[in-house]
């Protein structure tokens, strides 16, 4: 895919895909969207000292970086699996400059470690954060263990409809522990109906800047 670096409204960068007319993050602010959806309404909602997270759409690694920094504050041990079918070239990731916008002394170190071309092997990013990047389509990914949280950060249904089907949502439901949950920026009506069909309890939450709502879907 052709990718273009774009600055968003909060000063952080995202990537734009001209062929799809789609951004990796909200142009209203990549960093503030990631913090709002996946940190504030994701990992911070789970009070646990051991957490397993699956990210669908590892992308630029922004969500993983924020989570790694947060795990230090939370003093939680986090195992993080990021699934990505189309890895972003390292030279583009190096230009994202996320670490300069994150108030954590080791943000640069963490991000540089994360974006190395290491796939399918567990990396120890720091003492409490283990990352495994999987180069695979989520349709083909086999979950051998269950997770506490799923960060569902695929491209939107308009351009990647196959990622938002009932079959995928059922796979997500089966991949979670009981009381685990999925969080995503998407709040489309059909998507929420499909989540309910496979057994999720769907919670509408206030969205990040530029979006009225987001979704947390809980496996009861």
Buried (B, 14 or more C-beta within 10 A) or exposed (E): EEBEEBEBEBEBBBBBBEEBEBBBBBBBBBBBBBBBBBBBBBBBBBEEEEBBBBBBBBBBBBBBBBBBBBBBEBEBBBBBBBBBBEBBEEEBBEEBBBBEBBEBEBBBBBBEBBBEEEBEEEBEBBEBBBBBBBBBEBEEBEBEEBBBBBBBBBBBBEEEEEBBBBEBBBBBBEBBEEEBBBBBBBBBEEBBEBBEEBBBEBBEBEBBEBBEBBBBBBBE
